[in-house]
């Protein structure tokens, strides 16, 4: 609890920047620490899932159901949307001032709410179709297909939650505030761990407790980010304009970013499809192996890039203004 209070209560102070390199290093260290902590809790969660539910049709259904919103999260959240947001925000702040940049955040916030609201609604209504797209091999097991469809339907609100978290985290990163975003995934892992310990007997089938943990964790993540924004005076309600120059620039950058994310996510879809035709448990085995393989990448490479992006964007904006 003390760690949570420190994250959301530490105020923004005006300091003289010593160097971009120092800022990147400090940001990366903060994120590596919290990400490493999150990965440890994630491993505990995965061990508990394997111990309680084993590796079979049920866990395969959950992995596929959880993969679907996570693929979409990369499009609308910490993938394309955030990658396009940071350089536009930093450039706008450097060239047009804080008020114009703040208005851009509000417009991006509104666009995300509208687009993700529609995506969430469509996803919940078409959950069965999405399961066929990701794992058509489940069609041979009607119970597994039905379970995966139900879990997908209930997990779709998480797409909206985690995408908001990613946007708020990108906004904070523009002001060199990294701790809250890096710590947010810890809440998801802890929520699922506690759900399995205390509430599993209240769900039928019991594996639905994992869905409950995801939704609770998502709400906690959003709450953490909102508190962090409010504490440093950056919180604002969304607006709905897409006709400003900053939003037009943002939308132009969003296209290539979406294409780049799509290429990688297509690989995940193909892998899930192929694995769905294998024996029960193969999807779960692959998921656990991939989690271990991605451990170092998630802790170090991704967060170094995340910490560097605002500084690189700031440098480009300054170079452009001086040219």
Secondary structure as a PSIPRED ss2 file (coil, helix, strand):
# PSIPRED VFORMAT (PSIPRED V4.0)

   1 X C   1.000  0.000  0.000
   2 X H   0.000  1.000  0.000
   3 X H   0.000  1.000  0.000
   4 X H   0.000  1.000  0.000
   5 X H   0.000  1.000  0.000
   6 X H   0.000  1.000  0.000
   7 X H   0.000  1.000  0.000
   8 X H   0.000  1.000  0.000
   9 X H   0.000  1.000  0.000
  10 X C   1.000  0.000  0.000
  11 X C   1.000  0.000  0.000
  12 X C   1.000  0.000  0.000
  13 X C   1.000  0.000  0.000
  14 X C   1.000  0.000  0.000
  15 X C   1.000  0.000  0.000
  16 X C   1.000  0.000  0.000
  17 X C   1.000  0.000  0.000
  18 X C   1.000  0.000  0.000
  19 X C   1.000  0.000  0.000
  20 X H   0.000  1.000  0.000
  21 X H   0.000  1.000  0.000
  22 X H   0.000  1.000  0.000
  23 X H   0.000  1.000  0.000
  24 X H   0.000  1.000  0.000
  25 X H   0.000  1.000  0.000
  26 X H   0.000  1.000  0.000
  27 X H   0.000  1.000  0.000
  28 X H   0.000  1.000  0.000
  29 X H   0.000  1.000  0.000
  30 X H   0.000  1.000  0.000
  31 X H   0.000  1.000  0.000
  32 X H   0.000  1.000  0.000
  33 X H   0.000  1.000  0.000
  34 X H   0.000  1.000  0.000
  35 X H   0.000  1.000  0.000
  36 X H   0.000  1.000  0.000
  37 X H   0.000  1.000  0.000
  38 X H   0.000  1.000  0.000
  39 X H   0.000  1.000  0.000
  40 X H   0.000  1.000  0.000
  41 X H   0.000  1.000  0.000
  42 X H   0.000  1.000  0.000
  43 X H   0.000  1.000  0.000
  44 X H   0.000  1.000  0.000
  45 X H   0.000  1.000  0.000
  46 X H   0.000  1.000  0.000
  47 X H   0.000  1.000  0.000
  48 X H   0.000  1.000  0.000
  49 X H   0.000  1.000  0.000
  50 X H   0.000  1.000  0.000
  51 X H   0.000  1.000  0.000
  52 X H   0.000  1.000  0.000
  53 X H   0.000  1.000  0.000
  54 X C   1.000  0.000  0.000
  55 X C   1.000  0.000  0.000
  56 X C   1.000  0.000  0.000
  57 X H   0.000  1.000  0.000
  58 X H   0.000  1.000  0.000
  59 X H   0.000  1.000  0.000
  60 X H   0.000  1.000  0.000
  61 X H   0.000  1.000  0.000
  62 X H   0.000  1.000  0.000
  63 X H   0.000  1.000  0.000
  64 X H   0.000  1.000  0.000
  65 X H   0.000  1.000  0.000
  66 X H   0.000  1.000  0.000
  67 X H   0.000  1.000  0.000
  68 X H   0.000  1.000  0.000
  69 X H   0.000  1.000  0.000
  70 X H   0.000  1.000  0.000
  71 X H   0.000  1.000  0.000
  72 X H   0.000  1.000  0.000
  73 X H   0.000  1.000  0.000
  74 X H   0.000  1.000  0.000
  75 X H   0.000  1.000  0.000
  76 X H   0.000  1.000  0.000
  77 X C   1.000  0.000  0.000
  78 X C   1.000  0.000  0.000
  79 X C   1.000  0.000  0.000
  80 X H   0.000  1.000  0.000
  81 X H   0.000  1.000  0.000
  82 X H   0.000  1.000  0.000
  83 X H   0.000  1.000  0.000
  84 X H   0.000  1.000  0.000
  85 X H   0.000  1.000  0.000
  86 X H   0.000  1.000  0.000
  87 X H   0.000  1.000  0.000
  88 X H   0.000  1.000  0.000
  89 X H   0.000  1.000  0.000
  90 X H   0.000  1.000  0.000
  91 X H   0.000  1.000  0.000
  92 X H   0.000  1.000  0.000
  93 X H   0.000  1.000  0.000
  94 X H   0.000  1.000  0.000
  95 X H   0.000  1.000  0.000
  96 X H   0.000  1.000  0.000
  97 X C   1.000  0.000  0.000
  98 X H   0.000  1.000  0.000
  99 X H   0.000  1.000  0.000
 100 X H   0.000  1.000  0.000
 101 X H   0.000  1.000  0.000
 102 X H   0.000  1.000  0.000
 103 X H   0.000  1.000  0.000
 104 X H   0.000  1.000  0.000
 105 X H   0.000  1.000  0.000
 106 X H   0.000  1.000  0.000
 107 X H   0.000  1.000  0.000
 108 X H   0.000  1.000  0.000
 109 X H   0.000  1.000  0.000
 110 X H   0.000  1.000  0.000
 111 X H   0.000  1.000  0.000
 112 X H   0.000  1.000  0.000
 113 X H   0.000  1.000  0.000
 114 X H   0.000  1.000  0.000
 115 X H   0.000  1.000  0.000
 116 X H   0.000  1.000  0.000
 117 X H   0.000  1.000  0.000
 118 X H   0.000  1.000  0.000
 119 X H   0.000  1.000  0.000
 120 X H   0.000  1.000  0.000
 121 X H   0.000  1.000  0.000
 122 X H   0.000  1.000  0.000
 123 X H   0.000  1.000  0.000
 124 X H   0.000  1.000  0.000
 125 X H   0.000  1.000  0.000
 126 X C   1.000  0.000  0.000
 127 X H   0.000  1.000  0.000
 128 X H   0.000  1.000  0.000
 129 X H   0.000  1.000  0.000
 130 X H   0.000  1.000  0.000
 131 X H   0.000  1.000  0.000
 132 X H   0.000  1.000  0.000
 133 X H   0.000  1.000  0.000
 134 X H   0.000  1.000  0.000
 135 X H   0.000  1.000  0.000
 136 X H   0.000  1.000  0.000
 137 X H   0.000  1.000  0.000
 138 X H   0.000  1.000  0.000
 139 X H   0.000  1.000  0.000
 140 X H   0.000  1.000  0.000
 141 X C   1.000  0.000  0.000
 142 X H   0.000  1.000  0.000
 143 X H   0.000  1.000  0.000
 144 X H   0.000  1.000  0.000
 145 X H   0.000  1.000  0.000
 146 X H   0.000  1.000  0.000
 147 X H   0.000  1.000  0.000
 148 X H   0.000  1.000  0.000
 149 X H   0.000  1.000  0.000
 150 X H   0.000  1.000  0.000
 151 X H   0.000  1.000  0.000
 152 X H   0.000  1.000  0.000
 153 X H   0.000  1.000  0.000
 154 X H   0.000  1.000  0.000
 155 X H   0.000  1.000  0.000
 156 X C   1.000  0.000  0.000
 157 X H   0.000  1.000  0.000
 158 X H   0.000  1.000  0.000
 159 X H   0.000  1.000  0.000
 160 X H   0.000  1.000  0.000
 161 X H   0.000  1.000  0.000
 162 X H   0.000  1.000  0.000
 163 X H   0.000  1.000  0.000
 164 X H   0.000  1.000  0.000
 165 X H   0.000  1.000  0.000
 166 X H   0.000  1.000  0.000
 167 X H   0.000  1.000  0.000
 168 X H   0.000  1.000  0.000
 169 X H   0.000  1.000  0.000
 170 X H   0.000  1.000  0.000
 171 X H   0.000  1.000  0.000
 172 X H   0.000  1.000  0.000
 173 X H   0.000  1.000  0.000
 174 X C   1.000  0.000  0.000
 175 X C   1.000  0.000  0.000
 176 X C   1.000  0.000  0.000
 177 X C   1.000  0.000  0.000
 178 X C   1.000  0.000  0.000
 179 X H   0.000  1.000  0.000
 180 X H   0.000  1.000  0.000
 181 X H   0.000  1.000  0.000
 182 X H   0.000  1.000  0.000
 183 X H   0.000  1.000  0.000
 184 X H   0.000  1.000  0.000
 185 X H   0.000  1.000  0.000
 186 X H   0.000  1.000  0.000
 187 X H   0.000  1.000  0.000
 188 X H   0.000  1.000  0.000
 189 X H   0.000  1.000  0.000
 190 X H   0.000  1.000  0.000
 191 X H   0.000  1.000  0.000
 192 X H   0.000  1.000  0.000
 193 X H   0.000  1.000  0.000
 194 X H   0.000  1.000  0.000
 195 X H   0.000  1.000  0.000
 196 X H   0.000  1.000  0.000
 197 X H   0.000  1.000  0.000
 198 X H   0.000  1.000  0.000
 199 X C   1.000  0.000  0.000
 200 X H   0.000  1.000  0.000
 201 X H   0.000  1.000  0.000
 202 X H   0.000  1.000  0.000
 203 X C   1.000  0.000  0.000
 204 X C   1.000  0.000  0.000
 205 X C   1.000  0.000  0.000
 206 X C   1.000  0.000  0.000
 207 X C   1.000  0.000  0.000
 208 X H   0.000  1.000  0.000
 209 X H   0.000  1.000  0.000
 210 X H   0.000  1.000  0.000
 211 X H   0.000  1.000  0.000
 212 X H   0.000  1.000  0.000
 213 X H   0.000  1.000  0.000
 214 X H   0.000  1.000  0.000
 215 X H   0.000  1.000  0.000
 216 X H   0.000  1.000  0.000
 217 X H   0.000  1.000  0.000
 218 X H   0.000  1.000  0.000
 219 X H   0.000  1.000  0.000
 220 X H   0.000  1.000  0.000
 221 X H   0.000  1.000  0.000
 222 X H   0.000  1.000  0.000
 223 X H   0.000  1.000  0.000
 224 X H   0.000  1.000  0.000
 225 X H   0.000  1.000  0.000
 226 X H   0.000  1.000  0.000
 227 X H   0.000  1.000  0.000
 228 X H   0.000  1.000  0.000
 229 X H   0.000  1.000  0.000
 230 X H   0.000  1.000  0.000
 231 X H   0.000  1.000  0.000
 232 X C   1.000  0.000  0.000
 233 X C   1.000  0.000  0.000
 234 X C   1.000  0.000  0.000
 235 X C   1.000  0.000  0.000
 236 X C   1.000  0.000  0.000
 237 X C   1.000  0.000  0.000
 238 X C   1.000  0.000  0.000
 239 X C   1.000  0.000  0.000
 240 X C   1.000  0.000  0.000
 241 X C   1.000  0.000  0.000
 242 X C   1.000  0.000  0.000
 243 X C   1.000  0.000  0.000
 244 X C   1.000  0.000  0.000
 245 X H   0.000  1.000  0.000
 246 X H   0.000  1.000  0.000
 247 X H   0.000  1.000  0.000
 248 X H   0.000  1.000  0.000
 249 X H   0.000  1.000  0.000
 250 X H   0.000  1.000  0.000
 251 X H   0.000  1.000  0.000
 252 X H   0.000  1.000  0.000
 253 X H   0.000  1.000  0.000
 254 X H   0.000  1.000  0.000
 255 X H   0.000  1.000  0.000
 256 X H   0.000  1.000  0.000
 257 X H   0.000  1.000  0.000
 258 X H   0.000  1.000  0.000
 259 X H   0.000  1.000  0.000
 260 X H   0.000  1.000  0.000
 261 X H   0.000  1.000  0.000
 262 X H   0.000  1.000  0.000
 263 X H   0.000  1.000  0.000
 264 X H   0.000  1.000  0.000
 265 X H   0.000  1.000  0.000
 266 X H   0.000  1.000  0.000
 267 X H   0.000  1.000  0.000
 268 X H   0.000  1.000  0.000
 269 X H   0.000  1.000  0.000
 270 X H   0.000  1.000  0.000
 271 X H   0.000  1.000  0.000
 272 X H   0.000  1.000  0.000
 273 X H   0.000  1.000  0.000
 274 X H   0.000  1.000  0.000
 275 X H   0.000  1.000  0.000
 276 X H   0.000  1.000  0.000
 277 X C   1.000  0.000  0.000
 278 X C   1.000  0.000  0.000
 279 X C   1.000  0.000  0.000
 280 X C   1.000  0.000  0.000
 281 X C   1.000  0.000  0.000
 282 X H   0.000  1.000  0.000
 283 X H   0.000  1.000  0.000
 284 X H   0.000  1.000  0.000
 285 X H   0.000  1.000  0.000
 286 X H   0.000  1.000  0.000
 287 X H   0.000  1.000  0.000
 288 X H   0.000  1.000  0.000
 289 X H   0.000  1.000  0.000
 290 X H   0.000  1.000  0.000
 291 X H   0.000  1.000  0.000
 292 X H   0.000  1.000  0.000
 293 X H   0.000  1.000  0.000
 294 X C   1.000  0.000  0.000
 295 X H   0.000  1.000  0.000
 296 X H   0.000  1.000  0.000
 297 X H   0.000  1.000  0.000
 298 X H   0.000  1.000  0.000
 299 X H   0.000  1.000  0.000
 300 X H   0.000  1.000  0.000
 301 X H   0.000  1.000  0.000
 302 X H   0.000  1.000  0.000
 303 X H   0.000  1.000  0.000
 304 X H   0.000  1.000  0.000
 305 X H   0.000  1.000  0.000
 306 X H   0.000  1.000  0.000
 307 X H   0.000  1.000  0.000
 308 X H   0.000  1.000  0.000
 309 X H   0.000  1.000  0.000
 310 X H   0.000  1.000  0.000
 311 X H   0.000  1.000  0.000
 312 X H   0.000  1.000  0.000
 313 X H   0.000  1.000  0.000
 314 X H   0.000  1.000  0.000
 315 X H   0.000  1.000  0.000
 316 X H   0.000  1.000  0.000
 317 X H   0.000  1.000  0.000
 318 X H   0.000  1.000  0.000
 319 X H   0.000  1.000  0.000
 320 X H   0.000  1.000  0.000
 321 X H   0.000  1.000  0.000
 322 X H   0.000  1.000  0.000
 323 X C   1.000  0.000  0.000
